[in-house]
Amino acid sequence: MNEPATEPDEATGYQSGLPGVLGTIDVAISKVEAVILASGVILMALNTCINVIARFGFGKGLFFSGEINRILIIMITFAGLGYAARHGRHIRMSACPPFMTRCRWPEEKP
């Protein structure tokens, strides 16, 4: 379970390439994003579990559970976007290109 870190930022934390105060702000924003992501996922899981227990145990779910999860999804999405861009972990769409080799754009006529 204690495997060595494979990425440089996993072992030492995020290090900004920006100079001076901007680098400090960048590192602080990175830490805030990580906290938002972790707490958002945990809060969403807790909210969903509590809602399911309330619905099946007491016959009534939390009336605001859906809205909280929607807000948390939006928060996680935007914090995750910054986190992925900062750490270079974008999602690659590699499933479609093999199927697109036969597709050709019509040639432009001068």
TORROVO-37215 format. One record per atom (N, C-alpha, C, CB): residue number from 1; residue in three letters; atom name; z, x, y. Coordinates in steps of 0.001 Angstrom, whole numbers. Glycine has a CB too. Layout:
// residues N
@pos NUM, code Ala, site CA, up Z, east X, north Y
...
// end
This chain:
// residues 110
@pos 1, code Met, site N, up 0, east 815, north -1191
@pos 1, code Met, site CA, up 0, east 0, north 0
@pos 1, code Met, site C, up 0, east 858, north 1255
@pos 1, code Met, site CB, up 1192, east -927, north -2
@pos 2, code Asn, site N, up 583, east 2030, north 1191
@pos 2, code Asn, site CA, up 574, east 2929, north 2335
@pos 2, code Asn, site C, up -637, east 3839, north 2262
@pos 2, code Asn, site CB, up 1870, east 3755, north 2395
@pos 3, code Glu, site N, up -1787, east 3286, north 2606
@pos 3, code Glu, site CA, up -3016, east 4064, north 2584
@pos 3, code Glu, site C, up -3173, east 4775, north 3926
@pos 3, code Glu, site CB, up -4245, east 3157, north 2285
@pos 4, code Pro, site N, up -3790, east 5942, north 3926
@pos 4, code Pro, site CA, up -3996, east 6641, north 5199
@pos 4, code Pro, site C, up -4975, east 5871, north 6083
@pos 4, code Pro, site CB, up -4515, east 8073, north 4954
@pos 5, code Ala, site N, up -4818, east 6014, north 7360
@pos 5, code Ala, site CA, up -5684, east 5318, north 8305
@pos 5, code Ala, site C, up -7102, east 5858, north 8195
@pos 5, code Ala, site CB, up -5157, east 5468, north 9748
@pos 6, code Thr, site N, up -8058, east 4943, north 8217
@pos 6, code Thr, site CA, up -9458, east 5351, north 8104
@pos 6, code Thr, site C, up -10135, east 5456, north 9458
@pos 6, code Thr, site CB, up -10217, east 4377, north 7231
@pos 7, code Glu, site N, up -9654, east 4735, north 10418
@pos 7, code Glu, site CA, up -10227, east 4755, north 11764
@pos 7, code Glu, site C, up -9317, east 5569, north 12675
@pos 7, code Glu, site CB, up -10418, east 3308, north 12318
@pos 8, code Pro, site N, up -9887, east 6261, north 13662
@pos 8, code Pro, site CA, up -9045, east 7080, north 14543
@pos 8, code Pro, site C, up -8032, east 6272, north 15332
@pos 8, code Pro, site CB, up -9905, east 7849, north 15497
@pos 9, code Asp, site N, up -8396, east 5058, north 15782
@pos 9, code Asp, site CA, up -7458, east 4279, north 16587
@pos 9, code Asp, site C, up -6386, east 3609, north 15736
@pos 9, code Asp, site CB, up -8205, east 3232, north 17385
@pos 10, code Glu, site N, up -6537, east 3573, north 14402
@pos 10, code Glu, site CA, up -5495, east 3009, north 13552
@pos 10, code Glu, site C, up -4303, east 3953, north 13450
@pos 10, code Glu, site CB, up -6048, east 2708, north 12159
@pos 11, code Ala, site N, up -4565, east 5246, north 13475
@pos 11, code Ala, site CA, up -3491, east 6216, north 13299
@pos 11, code Ala, site C, up -2745, east 6491, north 14598
@pos 11, code Ala, site CB, up -4048, east 7509, north 12747
@pos 12, code Thr, site N, up -3467, east 6602, north 15704
@pos 12, code Thr, site CA, up -2827, east 7017, north 16955
@pos 12, code Thr, site C, up -2790, east 5931, north 18008
@pos 12, code Thr, site CB, up -3530, east 8205, north 17510
@pos 13, code Gly, site N, up -3363, east 4769, north 17755
@pos 13, code Gly, site CA, up -3448, east 3735, north 18767
@pos 13, code Gly, site C, up -4705, east 3921, north 19590
@pos 13, code Gly, site CB, up -2212, east 3749, north 19664
@pos 14, code Tyr, site N, up -5013, east 2938, north 20404
@pos 14, code Tyr, site CA, up -6229, east 2979, north 21206
@pos 14, code Tyr, site C, up -6081, east 4001, north 22324
@pos 14, code Tyr, site CB, up -6549, east 1589, north 21784
@pos 15, code Gln, site N, up -7085, east 4844, north 22498
@pos 15, code Gln, site CA, up -7102, east 5814, north 23589
@pos 15, code Gln, site C, up -8320, east 5533, north 24452
@pos 15, code Gln, site CB, up -7119, east 7282, north 23050
@pos 16, code Ser, site N, up -8083, east 5262, north 25698
@pos 16, code Ser, site CA, up -9160, east 4922, north 26612
@pos 16, code Ser, site C, up -9918, east 6163, north 27047
@pos 16, code Ser, site CB, up -8614, east 4187, north 27824
@pos 17, code Gly, site N, up -11197, east 5979, north 27298
@pos 17, code Gly, site CA, up -12006, east 7070, north 27811
@pos 17, code Gly, site C, up -12080, east 7068, north 29326
@pos 17, code Gly, site CB, up -13389, east 7000, north 27236
@pos 18, code Leu, site N, up -11409, east 6121, north 29956
@pos 18, code Leu, site CA, up -11436, east 6026, north 31410
@pos 18, code Leu, site C, up -10406, east 6971, north 32029
@pos 18, code Leu, site CB, up -11173, east 4577, north 31860
@pos 19, code Pro, site N, up -10695, east 7502, north 33193
@pos 19, code Pro, site CA, up -9766, east 8449, north 33811
@pos 19, code Pro, site C, up -8636, east 7762, north 34582
@pos 19, code Pro, site CB, up -10522, east 9369, north 34742
@pos 20, code Gly, site N, up -7501, east 8403, north 34613
@pos 20, code Gly, site CA, up -6387, east 8027, north 35489
@pos 20, code Gly, site C, up -5825, east 6637, north 35282
@pos 20, code Gly, site CB, up -6813, east 8144, north 36878
@pos 21, code Val, site N, up -5668, east 5937, north 36406
@pos 21, code Val, site CA, up -5042, east 4614, north 36411
@pos 21, code Val, site C, up -5872, east 3609, north 35620
@pos 21, code Val, site CB, up -4849, east 4120, north 37849
@pos 22, code Leu, site N, up -7190, east 3728, north 35686
@pos 22, code Leu, site CA, up -8046, east 2811, north 34940
@pos 22, code Leu, site C, up -7821, east 2931, north 33435
@pos 22, code Leu, site CB, up -9511, east 3073, north 35270
@pos 23, code Gly, site N, up -7602, east 4150, north 32967
@pos 23, code Gly, site CA, up -7302, east 4368, north 31555
@pos 23, code Gly, site C, up -5986, east 3727, north 31152
@pos 23, code Gly, site CB, up -7264, east 5849, north 31251
@pos 24, code Thr, site N, up -5003, east 3835, north 32020
@pos 24, code Thr, site CA, up -3701, east 3218, north 31756
@pos 24, code Thr, site C, up -3830, east 1700, north 31703
@pos 24, code Thr, site CB, up -2677, east 3628, north 32832
@pos 25, code Ile, site N, up -4584, east 1129, north 32629
@pos 25, code Ile, site CA, up -4799, east -322, north 32640
@pos 25, code Ile, site C, up -5564, east -740, north 31391
@pos 25, code Ile, site CB, up -5567, east -759, north 33917
@pos 26, code Asp, site N, up -6555, east 40, north 30997
@pos 26, code Asp, site CA, up -7343, east -272, north 29808
@pos 26, code Asp, site C, up -6479, east -278, north 28555
@pos 26, code Asp, site CB, up -8481, east 729, north 29650
@pos 27, code Val, site N, up -5605, east 699, north 28413
@pos 27, code Val, site CA, up -4705, east 758, north 27256
@pos 27, code Val, site C, up -3742, east -422, north 27278
@pos 27, code Val, site CB, up -3919, east 2091, north 27239
@pos 28, code Ala, site N, up -3240, east -794, north 28455
@pos 28, code Ala, site CA, up -2331, east -1936, north 28563
@pos 28, code Ala, site C, up -3036, east -3233, north 28178
@pos 28, code Ala, site CB, up -1771, east -2043, north 29989
@pos 29, code Ile, site N, up -4263, east -3405, north 28643
@pos 29, code Ile, site CA, up -5025, east -4615, north 28293
@pos 29, code Ile, site C, up -5288, east -4647, north 26796
@pos 29, code Ile, site CB, up -6365, east -4673, north 29074
@pos 30, code Ser, site N, up -5556, east -3490, north 26203
@pos 30, code Ser, site CA, up -5781, east -3418, north 24756
@pos 30, code Ser, site C, up -4548, east -3871, north 23984
@pos 30, code Ser, site CB, up -6162, east -1991, north 24343
@pos 31, code Lys, site N, up -3381, east -3452, north 24438
@pos 31, code Lys, site CA, up -2142, east -3855, north 23771
@pos 31, code Lys, site C, up -1882, east -5351, north 23943
@pos 31, code Lys, site CB, up -957, east -3051, north 24318
@pos 32, code Val, site N, up -2161, east -5875, north 25138
@pos 32, code Val, site CA, up -1982, east -7308, north 25388
@pos 32, code Val, site C, up -2931, east -8117, north 24502
@pos 32, code Val, site CB, up -2225, east -7639, north 26886
@pos 33, code Glu, site N, up -4180, east -7662, north 24370
@pos 33, code Glu, site CA, up -5134, east -8355, north 23506
@pos 33, code Glu, site C, up -4663, east -8373, north 22064
@pos 33, code Glu, site CB, up -6502, east -7700, north 23594
@pos 34, code Ala, site N, up -4138, east -7237, north 21584
@pos 34, code Ala, site CA, up -3652, east -7174, north 20207
@pos 34, code Ala, site C, up -2484, east -8134, north 19992
@pos 34, code Ala, site CB, up -3229, east -5743, north 19856
@pos 35, code Val, site N, up -1588, east -8225, north 20975
@pos 35, code Val, site CA, up -451, east -9149, north 20872
@pos 35, code Val, site C, up -935, east -10598, north 20893
@pos 35, code Val, site CB, up 556, east -8905, north 22022
@pos 36, code Ile, site N, up -1905, east -10903, north 21753
@pos 36, code Ile, site CA, up -2451, east -12261, north 21825
@pos 36, code Ile, site C, up -3099, east -12634, north 20500
@pos 36, code Ile, site CB, up -3475, east -12382, north 22977
@pos 37, code Leu, site N, up -3851, east -11717, north 19915
@pos 37, code Leu, site CA, up -4500, east -12005, north 18635
@pos 37, code Leu, site C, up -3474, east -12245, north 17534
@pos 37, code Leu, site CB, up -5429, east -10857, north 18241
@pos 38, code Ala, site N, up -2516, east -11352, north 17412
@pos 38, code Ala, site CA, up -1528, east -11479, north 16339
@pos 38, code Ala, site C, up -670, east -12728, north 16506
@pos 38, code Ala, site CB, up -637, east -10244, north 16296
@pos 39, code Ser, site N, up -156, east -12943, north 17709
@pos 39, code Ser, site CA, up 703, east -14110, north 17924
@pos 39, code Ser, site C, up -95, east -15403, north 17835
@pos 39, code Ser, site CB, up 1401, east -14019, north 19284
@pos 40, code Gly, site N, up -1358, east -15391, north 18272
@pos 40, code Gly, site CA, up -2181, east -16593, north 18185
@pos 40, code Gly, site C, up -2427, east -17016, north 16757
@pos 40, code Gly, site CB, up -3494, east -16374, north 18876
@pos 41, code Val, site N, up -2738, east -16064, north 15894
@pos 41, code Val, site CA, up -2979, east -16385, north 14484
@pos 41, code Val, site C, up -1695, east -16877, north 13819
@pos 41, code Val, site CB, up -3532, east -15154, north 13734
@pos 42, code Ile, site N, up -581, east -16222, north 14097
@pos 42, code Ile, site CA, up 697, east -16637, north 13506
@pos 42, code Ile, site C, up 1094, east -18022, north 14001
@pos 42, code Ile, site CB, up 1807, east -15617, north 13838
@pos 43, code Leu, site N, up 949, east -18274, north 15306
@pos 43, code Leu, site CA, up 1296, east -19592, north 15847
@pos 43, code Leu, site C, up 402, east -20692, north 15286
@pos 43, code Leu, site CB, up 1199, east -19578, north 17368
@pos 44, code Met, site N, up -872, east -20385, north 15083
@pos 44, code Met, site CA, up -1776, east -21381, north 14526
@pos 44, code Met, site C, up -1394, east -21705, north 13085
@pos 44, code Met, site CB, up -3228, east -20887, north 14596
@pos 45, code Ala, site N, up -1040, east -20693, north 12310
@pos 45, code Ala, site CA, up -629, east -20926, north 10929
@pos 45, code Ala, site C, up 662, east -21745, north 10884
@pos 45, code Ala, site CB, up -441, east -19588, north 10188
@pos 46, code Leu, site N, up 1625, east -21394, north 11726
@pos 46, code Leu, site CA, up 2885, east -22155, north 11767
@pos 46, code Leu, site C, up 2662, east -23600, north 12200
@pos 46, code Leu, site CB, up 3878, east -21483, north 12717
@pos 47, code Asn, site N, up 1850, east -23786, north 13224
@pos 47, code Asn, site CA, up 1573, east -25124, north 13726
@pos 47, code Asn, site C, up 913, east -25987, north 12652
@pos 47, code Asn, site CB, up 681, east -25049, north 14968
@pos 48, code Thr, site N, up -44, east -25405, north 11929
@pos 48, code Thr, site CA, up -731, east -26151, north 10884
@pos 48, code Thr, site C, up 216, east -26482, north 9738
@pos 48, code Thr, site CB, up -1929, east -25359, north 10365
@pos 49, code Cys, site N, up 1023, east -25514, north 9324
@pos 49, code Cys, site CA, up 1982, east -25767, north 8231
@pos 49, code Cys, site C, up 3001, east -26835, north 8613
@pos 49, code Cys, site CB, up 2712, east -24471, north 7849
@pos 50, code Ile, site N, up 3536, east -26754, north 9817
@pos 50, code Ile, site CA, up 4515, east -27746, north 10267
@pos 50, code Ile, site C, up 3880, east -29125, north 10347
@pos 50, code Ile, site CB, up 5100, east -27352, north 11634
@pos 51, code Asn, site N, up 2630, east -29185, north 10811
@pos 51, code Asn, site CA, up 1940, east -30468, north 10905
@pos 51, code Asn, site C, up 1709, east -31068, north 9515
@pos 51, code Asn, site CB, up 600, east -30300, north 11640
@pos 52, code Val, site N, up 1323, east -30252, north 8549
@pos 52, code Val, site CA, up 1098, east -30751, north 7186
@pos 52, code Val, site C, up 2401, east -31227, north 6573
@pos 52, code Val, site CB, up 467, east -29662, north 6302
@pos 53, code Ile, site N, up 3472, east -30467, north 6739
@pos 53, code Ile, site CA, up 4779, east -30872, north 6208
@pos 53, code Ile, site C, up 5249, east -32166, north 6859
@pos 53, code Ile, site CB, up 5822, east -29761, north 6429
@pos 54, code Ala, site N, up 5073, east -32266, north 8166
@pos 54, code Ala, site CA, up 5484, east -33484, north 8872
@pos 54, code Ala, site C, up 4647, east -34680, north 8419
@pos 54, code Ala, site CB, up 5356, east -33294, north 10398
@pos 55, code Arg, site N, up 3353, east -34482, north 8234
@pos 55, code Arg, site CA, up 2479, east -35592, north 7858
@pos 55, code Arg, site C, up 2793, east -36093, north 6456
@pos 55, code Arg, site CB, up 1017, east -35169, north 7943
@pos 56, code Phe, site N, up 2971, east -35177, north 5512
@pos 56, code Phe, site CA, up 3224, east -35604, north 4142
@pos 56, code Phe, site C, up 4697, east -35876, north 3875
@pos 56, code Phe, site CB, up 2724, east -34562, north 3182
@pos 57, code Gly, site N, up 5597, east -35232, north 4597
@pos 57, code Gly, site CA, up 7022, east -35443, north 4374
@pos 57, code Gly, site C, up 7579, east -36645, north 5110
@pos 57, code Gly, site CB, up 7778, east -34230, north 4779
@pos 58, code Phe, site N, up 7129, east -36875, north 6329
@pos 58, code Phe, site CA, up 7683, east -37944, north 7151
@pos 58, code Phe, site C, up 6687, east -39048, north 7454
@pos 58, code Phe, site CB, up 8196, east -37379, north 8431
@pos 59, code Gly, site N, up 5452, east -38873, north 7056
@pos 59, code Gly, site CA, up 4440, east -39906, north 7281
@pos 59, code Gly, site C, up 3776, east -39838, north 8639
@pos 59, code Gly, site CB, up 5052, east -41243, north 7114
@pos 60, code Lys, site N, up 4236, east -39000, north 9514
@pos 60, code Lys, site CA, up 3635, east -38843, north 10837
@pos 60, code Lys, site C, up 3503, east -37359, north 11148
@pos 60, code Lys, site CB, up 4481, east -39564, north 11927
@pos 61, code Gly, site N, up 2310, east -36980, north 11581
@pos 61, code Gly, site CA, up 2095, east -35590, north 11972
@pos 61, code Gly, site C, up 2415, east -35397, north 13445
@pos 61, code Gly, site CB, up 651, east -35162, north 11681
@pos 62, code Leu, site N, up 2329, east -34187, north 13881
@pos 62, code Leu, site CA, up 2534, east -33889, north 15297
@pos 62, code Leu, site C, up 1295, east -34337, north 16068
@pos 62, code Leu, site CB, up 2816, east -32365, north 15522
@pos 63, code Phe, site N, up 1475, east -35154, north 17069
@pos 63, code Phe, site CA, up 336, east -35713, north 17795
@pos 63, code Phe, site C, up -397, east -34676, north 18630
@pos 63, code Phe, site CB, up 797, east -36836, north 18682
@pos 64, code Phe, site N, up 233, east -33564, north 18911
@pos 64, code Phe, site CA, up -375, east -32534, north 19758
@pos 64, code Phe, site C, up -852, east -31323, north 18961
@pos 64, code Phe, site CB, up 613, east -32085, north 20814
@pos 65, code Ser, site N, up -783, east -31390, north 17651
@pos 65, code Ser, site CA, up -1112, east -30245, north 16814
@pos 65, code Ser, site C, up -2578, east -29830, north 16932
@pos 65, code Ser, site CB, up -788, east -30556, north 15376
@pos 66, code Gly, site N, up -3470, east -30787, north 16946
@pos 66, code Gly, site CA, up -4892, east -30478, north 17061
@pos 66, code Gly, site C, up -5231, east -29792, north 18364
@pos 66, code Gly, site CB, up -5705, east -31729, north 16928
@pos 67, code Glu, site N, up -4626, east -30258, north 19447
@pos 67, code Glu, site CA, up -4896, east -29664, north 20756
@pos 67, code Glu, site C, up -4351, east -28236, north 20841
@pos 67, code Glu, site CB, up -4285, east -30527, north 21866
@pos 68, code Ile, site N, up -3179, east -28015, north 20274
@pos 68, code Ile, site CA, up -2611, east -26668, north 20289
@pos 68, code Ile, site C, up -3501, east -25720, north 19498
@pos 68, code Ile, site CB, up -1178, east -26670, north 19713
@pos 69, code Asn, site N, up -3953, east -26164, north 18322
@pos 69, code Asn, site CA, up -4838, east -25309, north 17528
@pos 69, code Asn, site C, up -6150, east -25034, north 18248
@pos 69, code Asn, site CB, up -5117, east -25951, north 16176
@pos 70, code Arg, site N, up -6680, east -26013, north 18950
@pos 70, code Arg, site CA, up -7924, east -25818, north 19700
@pos 70, code Arg, site C, up -7725, east -24771, north 20800
@pos 70, code Arg, site CB, up -8406, east -27157, north 20313
@pos 71, code Ile, site N, up -6617, east -24859, north 21515
@pos 71, code Ile, site CA, up -6321, east -23878, north 22568
@pos 71, code Ile, site C, up -6126, east -22489, north 21968
@pos 71, code Ile, site CB, up -5062, east -24296, north 23362
@pos 72, code Leu, site N, up -5433, east -22420, north 20829
@pos 72, code Leu, site CA, up -5214, east -21128, north 20182
@pos 72, code Leu, site C, up -6520, east -20523, north 19680
@pos 72, code Leu, site CB, up -4233, east -21277, north 19025
@pos 73, code Ile, site N, up -7425, east -21349, north 19164
@pos 73, code Ile, site CA, up -8720, east -20840, north 18706
@pos 73, code Ile, site C, up -9499, east -20242, north 19877
@pos 73, code Ile, site CB, up -9542, east -21966, north 18032
@pos 74, code Ile, site N, up -9497, east -20925, north 21006
@pos 74, code Ile, site CA, up -10196, east -20409, north 22188
@pos 74, code Ile, site C, up -9562, east -19102, north 22656
@pos 74, code Ile, site CB, up -10176, east -21450, north 23330
@pos 75, code Met, site N, up -8242, east -19058, north 22668
@pos 75, code Met, site CA, up -7530, east -17854, north 23086
@pos 75, code Met, site C, up -7822, east -16691, north 22138
@pos 75, code Met, site CB, up -6020, east -18122, north 23149
@pos 76, code Ile, site N, up -7800, east -16939, north 20850
@pos 76, code Ile, site CA, up -8075, east -15902, north 19862
@pos 76, code Ile, site C, up -9522, east -15432, north 19967
@pos 76, code Ile, site CB, up -7783, east -16417, north 18446
@pos 77, code Thr, site N, up -10444, east -16369, north 20208
@pos 77, code Thr, site CA, up -11855, east -16003, north 20312
@pos 77, code Thr, site C, up -12099, east -15056, north 21468
@pos 77, code Thr, site CB, up -12715, east -17242, north 20473
@pos 78, code Phe, site N, up -11580, east -15379, north 22638
@pos 78, code Phe, site CA, up -11842, east -14540, north 23801
@pos 78, code Phe, site C, up -11070, east -13229, north 23757
@pos 78, code Phe, site CB, up -11500, east -15289, north 25062
@pos 79, code Ala, site N, up -9842, east -13234, north 23239
@pos 79, code Ala, site CA, up -9105, east -11981, north 23083
@pos 79, code Ala, site C, up -9762, east -11125, north 22006
@pos 79, code Ala, site CB, up -7623, east -12254, north 22731
@pos 80, code Gly, site N, up -10258, east -11763, north 20956
@pos 80, code Gly, site CA, up -10930, east -11034, north 19880
@pos 80, code Gly, site C, up -12245, east -10430, north 20317
@pos 80, code Gly, site CB, up -11165, east -11941, north 18712
@pos 81, code Leu, site N, up -12929, east -11102, north 21232
@pos 81, code Leu, site CA, up -14178, east -10569, north 21767
@pos 81, code Leu, site C, up -13929, east -9246, north 22488
@pos 81, code Leu, site CB, up -14833, east -11584, north 22722
@pos 82, code Gly, site N, up -12913, east -9214, north 23332
@pos 82, code Gly, site CA, up -12569, east -7973, north 24028
@pos 82, code Gly, site C, up -12083, east -6899, north 23073
@pos 82, code Gly, site CB, up -11510, east -8238, north 25075
@pos 83, code Tyr, site N, up -11299, east -7301, north 22082
@pos 83, code Tyr, site CA, up -10783, east -6348, north 21096
@pos 83, code Tyr, site C, up -11927, east -5736, north 20292
@pos 83, code Tyr, site CB, up -9777, east -7037, north 20150
@pos 84, code Ala, site N, up -12863, east -6580, north 19843
@pos 84, code Ala, site CA, up -13987, east -6091, north 19046
@pos 84, code Ala, site C, up -14884, east -5167, north 19867
@pos 84, code Ala, site CB, up -14804, east -7267, north 18498
@pos 85, code Ala, site N, up -15123, east -5514, north 21114
@pos 85, code Ala, site CA, up -15956, east -4668, north 21967
@pos 85, code Ala, site C, up -15276, east -3327, north 22238
@pos 85, code Ala, site CB, up -16264, east -5383, north 23293
@pos 86, code Arg, site N, up -13977, east -3356, north 22461
@pos 86, code Arg, site CA, up -13235, east -2133, north 22775
@pos 86, code Arg, site C, up -13174, east -1196, north 21571
@pos 86, code Arg, site CB, up -11817, east -2476, north 23242
@pos 87, code His, site N, up -13052, east -1750, north 20375
@pos 87, code His, site CA, up -12901, east -938, north 19171
@pos 87, code His, site C, up -14210, east -762, north 18403
@pos 87, code His, site CB, up -11867, east -1558, north 18268
@pos 88, code Gly, site N, up -15302, east -1281, north 18937
@pos 88, code Gly, site CA, up -16605, east -1129, north 18305
@pos 88, code Gly, site C, up -16730, east -1826, north 16973
@pos 88, code Gly, site CB, up -16903, east 299, north 18125
@pos 89, code Arg, site N, up -16151, east -3007, north 16847
@pos 89, code Arg, site CA, up -16164, east -3739, north 15577
@pos 89, code Arg, site C, up -16865, east -5078, north 15730
@pos 89, code Arg, site CB, up -14736, east -3951, north 15062
@pos 90, code His, site N, up -18101, east -5022, north 16161
@pos 90, code His, site CA, up -18874, east -6249, north 16303
@pos 90, code His, site C, up -19340, east -6734, north 14938
@pos 90, code His, site CB, up -20079, east -6029, north 17237
@pos 91, code Ile, site N, up -19606, east -8014, north 14847
@pos 91, code Ile, site CA, up -20130, east -8582, north 13610
@pos 91, code Ile, site C, up -21625, east -8306, north 13566
@pos 91, code Ile, site CB, up -19833, east -10118, north 13510
@pos 92, code Arg, site N, up -22084, east -7786, north 12454
@pos 92, code Arg, site CA, up -23504, east -7501, north 12284
@pos 92, code Arg, site C, up -24163, east -8632, north 11519
@pos 92, code Arg, site CB, up -23714, east -6161, north 11556
@pos 93, code Met, site N, up -25308, east -9032, north 11986
@pos 93, code Met, site CA, up -26082, east -10057, north 11286
@pos 93, code Met, site C, up -27124, east -9353, north 10441
@pos 93, code Met, site CB, up -26750, east -11064, north 12285
@pos 94, code Ser, site N, up -26750, east -8935, north 9249
@pos 94, code Ser, site CA, up -27675, east -8184, north 8409
@pos 94, code Ser, site C, up -28247, east -9027, north 7278
@pos 94, code Ser, site CB, up -26983, east -6973, north 7840
@pos 95, code Ala, site N, up -27916, east -10290, north 7212
@pos 95, code Ala, site CA, up -28431, east -11131, north 6134
@pos 95, code Ala, site C, up -29828, east -11639, north 6426
@pos 95, code Ala, site CB, up -27506, east -12301, north 5896
@pos 96, code Cys, site N, up -30175, east -11833, north 7677
@pos 96, code Cys, site CA, up -31465, east -12430, north 8031
@pos 96, code Cys, site C, up -32646, east -11472, north 8081
@pos 96, code Cys, site CB, up -31343, east -13082, north 9337
@pos 97, code Pro, site N, up -32542, east -10247, north 8557
@pos 97, code Pro, site CA, up -33725, east -9388, north 8699
@pos 97, code Pro, site C, up -34570, east -9214, north 7448
@pos 97, code Pro, site CB, up -33298, east -8061, north 9154
@pos 98, code Pro, site N, up -33999, east -9125, north 6230
@pos 98, code Pro, site CA, up -34879, east -8997, north 5070
@pos 98, code Pro, site C, up -35826, east -10194, north 4887
@pos 98, code Pro, site CB, up -34045, east -8824, north 3827
@pos 99, code Phe, site N, up -35404, east -11357, north 5318
@pos 99, code Phe, site CA, up -36235, east -12544, north 5180
@pos 99, code Phe, site C, up -37238, east -12678, north 6318
@pos 99, code Phe, site CB, up -35366, east -13778, north 5116
@pos 100, code Met, site N, up -37080, east -11898, north 7353
@pos 100, code Met, site CA, up -37938, east -12029, north 8521
@pos 100, code Met, site C, up -39102, east -11040, north 8523
@pos 100, code Met, site CB, up -37123, east -11847, north 9766
@pos 101, code Thr, site N, up -39313, east -10324, north 7432
@pos 101, code Thr, site CA, up -40396, east -9346, north 7412
@pos 101, code Thr, site C, up -41763, east -10013, north 7414
@pos 101, code Thr, site CB, up -40265, east -8447, north 6199
@pos 102, code Arg, site N, up -41858, east -11209, north 6869
@pos 102, code Arg, site CA, up -43135, east -11916, north 6838
@pos 102, code Arg, site C, up -43442, east -12623, north 8151
@pos 102, code Arg, site CB, up -43141, east -12917, north 5711
@pos 103, code Cys, site N, up -42425, east -12872, north 8933
@pos 103, code Cys, site CA, up -42620, east -13572, north 10201
@pos 103, code Cys, site C, up -43204, east -12602, north 11223
@pos 103, code Cys, site CB, up -41281, east -14178, north 10718
@pos 104, code Arg, site N, up -44235, east -13034, north 11879
@pos 104, code Arg, site CA, up -44830, east -12192, north 12924
@pos 104, code Arg, site C, up -45056, east -13052, north 14155
@pos 104, code Arg, site CB, up -46173, east -11540, north 12442
@pos 105, code Trp, site N, up -44805, east -12450, north 15292
@pos 105, code Trp, site CA, up -45050, east -13130, north 16543
@pos 105, code Trp, site C, up -46553, east -13182, north 16770
@pos 105, code Trp, site CB, up -44325, east -12426, north 17719
@pos 106, code Pro, site N, up -47039, east -14248, north 17325
@pos 106, code Pro, site CA, up -48482, east -14297, north 17633
@pos 106, code Pro, site C, up -48822, east -13212, north 18645
@pos 106, code Pro, site CB, up -48894, east -15700, north 18184
@pos 107, code Glu, site N, up -49932, east -12580, north 18422
@pos 107, code Glu, site CA, up -50328, east -11513, north 19327
@pos 107, code Glu, site C, up -50759, east -12088, north 20658
@pos 107, code Glu, site CB, up -51450, east -10676, north 18721
@pos 108, code Glu, site N, up -50389, east -11397, north 21719
@pos 108, code Glu, site CA, up -50758, east -11857, north 23049
@pos 108, code Glu, site C, up -52209, east -11521, north 23320
@pos 108, code Glu, site CB, up -49850, east -11233, north 24119
@pos 109, code Lys, site N, up -52878, east -12468, north 23928
@pos 109, code Lys, site CA, up -54278, east -12243, north 24289
@pos 109, code Lys, site C, up -54336, east -11831, north 25738
@pos 109, code Lys, site CB, up -55145, east -13509, north 24039
@pos 110, code Pro, site N, up -55060, east -10740, north 26018
@pos 110, code Pro, site CA, up -55114, east -10273, north 27432
@pos 110, code Pro, site C, up -55944, east -11168, north 28308
@pos 110, code Pro, site CB, up -55671, east -8868, north 27508
// end
